[in-house]
Structures are given as structure tokens and as C-alpha cells.
Amino acid sequence: MSSREATSGNLRTTLYSATITAAITAVGQTAVIGLPGTKELHLHANFTYGSGGTSADVWVQTSLDNGVTWVDVANFRFTTASGRKVSVVVSNPATPLTAGTVPGSGALAANTVLNGILGDQFRALVTTVGTYAGGTTLALDMVAKG
């Protein structure tokens, strides 16, 4: 589920927000589209642990080909403790991508970002291991700056 609010050329939206129960594997969420010229993504992940489970990963992905191929640009990993994490992904890093970088979906290492590539659409990809309970929730918010 996504909520969108545009202010001063920026877009604030929720890419993912749910109570986690059963394990899920690489479930792509509804894409936020129509964001050409995005230069930065400011990301905030919030995990509220209840009980059970082993790990929860949420990847932020972008697409350069209208959603045919998704490329990981950030990952947040949580285990069995509540926590909040933030990251920023930029399209003009000090060290650019190596030519021919192979895109990955659900493959970016835990708690890392891939700077240098931002398309015009974004989504969350979620994988959880084990059965979480006790009201465990995961939310991912994004501010796209152009």
C-alpha cells in the first residue's frame, strides 16, 4: 500500500507497510511510477519486533525499462529486535558504477546501497524468514528528490 504526498518538487511516499506473519519470499510491492529526474532517495525503514521469525529484508528497487527489470538500490535487514534504519541513494556518486554492472533483484547485500542508478519508478521487494508473530510490523518510507 502506498500513500503519496508531493511537496516542493519532492515526493514522500510509503513503499511498504504491513504486519508480518507468515514467511514471504521476494514479494514485489506496487511500484511508484512517474518520477523522472530523481536524483536522491531518502529512505527510512522501521521494524517493530513482536516475537518469532528469523530475518526480514526489504529492498528498494528501481527500473529503467518500465518495470520489466528491477534493480536493487538499497537493502534493510532486521532480525529479532525492533529498530529503525535510514539510507540515502544518489544518482551522482563520487565513484560511479562500473560499466556493465549486473542488475540484481533481491540480491544486494544486507544494509547496503548501490549509488549511481535511479530510474523513474521505485518499489519495495520483501522477504521474511520464519514465522513472525506478536504484532511484528515493517514499514518503509521514501522521499524522492529531483
C-alpha positions in Angstrom: 0.0 0.0 0.0 1.3 3.4 -0.9 0.4 6.9 0.1 1.8 9.8 -1.8 2.4 13.5 -1.0 4.2 15.9 -3.3 5.8 19.0 -1.8 8.3 21.4 -3.4 9.3 19.1 -6.2 9.8 16.2 -3.8 7.6 13.1 -3.3 7.1 11.5 0.0 5.5 8.0 -0.1 5.2 4.7 1.8 6.6 1.9 -0.3 5.6 -0.8 2.2 3.7 -1.1 5.5 2.4 -4.3 6.9 2.1 -6.6 9.9 4.3 -9.6 9.2 3.0 -13.1 10.0 3.8 -15.9 7.5 7.2 -16.1 5.8 7.2 -14.5 2.3 9.8 -14.8 -0.5 10.7 -12.0 -2.9 7.2 -10.3 -3.0 7.3 -7.2 -5.1 5.1 -4.3 -4.0 3.1 -1.9 -6.2 5.5 0.4 -7.9 5.5 4.2 -7.5 5.8 5.5 -11.1 6.3 8.8 -12.9 9.4 10.1 -11.1 11.8 11.0 -13.9 14.8 13.1 -12.9 15.0 11.7 -9.4 18.5 12.5 -8.0 18.2 11.2 -4.4 16.1 8.7 -2.4 15.9 9.3 1.3 14.8 6.1 2.9 13.5 5.2 6.4 12.8 1.6 7.5 11.0 0.9 10.7 10.8 -2.7 12.2 8.7 -3.3 15.3 9.5 -6.8 16.6 6.8 -8.8 18.3 8.1 -12.4 18.5 9.3 -15.4 16.4 10.8 -15.1 13.0 14.4 -15.1 11.9 15.0 -12.2 9.4 13.2 -9.6 7.4 14.8 -8.0 4.3 13.3 -5.1 2.3 15.0 -4.0 -0.9 14.3 -0.7 -2.6 14.4 -1.2 -6.3 14.3 1.0 -9.4 13.5 0.2 -13.0 15.0 1.7 -16.2 12.8 -0.3 -18.6 9.2 0.4 -17.4 9.1 -2.3 -14.7 10.4 -5.2 -16.8 13.7 -5.4 -14.9 14.1 -4.3 -11.3 17.5 -3.3 -9.8 18.2 -3.2 -6.1 19.5 0.2 -4.9 19.1 -0.3 -1.1 18.6 -3.1 1.4 17.5 -3.0 5.0 17.8 -6.2 7.1 16.2 -6.8 10.5 16.2 -9.9 12.7 14.7 -10.3 16.2 14.9 -6.8 17.6 13.0 -3.6 16.9 14.9 -1.0 15.0 14.9 2.0 12.6 17.4 2.5 9.8 17.9 5.3 7.3 19.8 5.4 4.0 20.3 7.8 1.1 20.8 6.6 -2.5 22.1 9.2 -5.0 22.4 9.1 -8.8 25.7 11.0 -8.9 28.1 9.3 -6.6 31.7 10.2 -6.1 32.6 6.8 -7.5 30.3 6.0 -10.4 29.1 2.5 -11.3 31.5 0.3 -13.1 30.5 -0.1 -16.7 28.4 -3.3 -17.2 27.2 -3.6 -13.6 24.9 -6.6 -13.5 21.5 -5.7 -12.1 20.2 -7.8 -9.2 16.8 -8.3 -7.7 16.7 -9.3 -4.1 20.5 -9.8 -4.2 22.0 -6.6 -2.7 23.9 -7.3 0.5 22.3 -6.6 3.9 22.2 -2.9 4.9 24.0 -1.6 1.8 23.2 0.8 -1.1 24.0 0.9 -4.8 24.6 4.5 -5.8 24.6 5.8 -9.3 21.4 4.4 -10.8 17.9 5.8 -10.2 15.2 5.2 -12.8 11.7 6.8 -12.9 9.9 4.1 -10.8 10.5 2.5 -7.4 9.1 -0.3 -5.4 9.8 -2.5 -2.3 10.7 -6.2 -2.5 10.2 -8.1 0.7 11.4 -11.4 2.0 11.0 -12.7 5.6 12.3 -16.0 7.0 10.4 -17.8 9.8 7.0 -17.0 11.3 6.9 -13.6 13.0 4.1 -13.0 15.5 3.1 -10.7 18.3 2.3 -7.8 16.0 5.6 -7.6 14.2 5.5 -4.8 11.6 7.7 -3.5 8.9 7.4 -0.1 7.2 9.5 1.6 4.5 9.1 5.3 3.6 10.8 7.2 0.8 11.3 10.8 -0.1 12.3 11.2 -3.8 14.2 14.4 -4.5 14.6 15.6 -8.1 
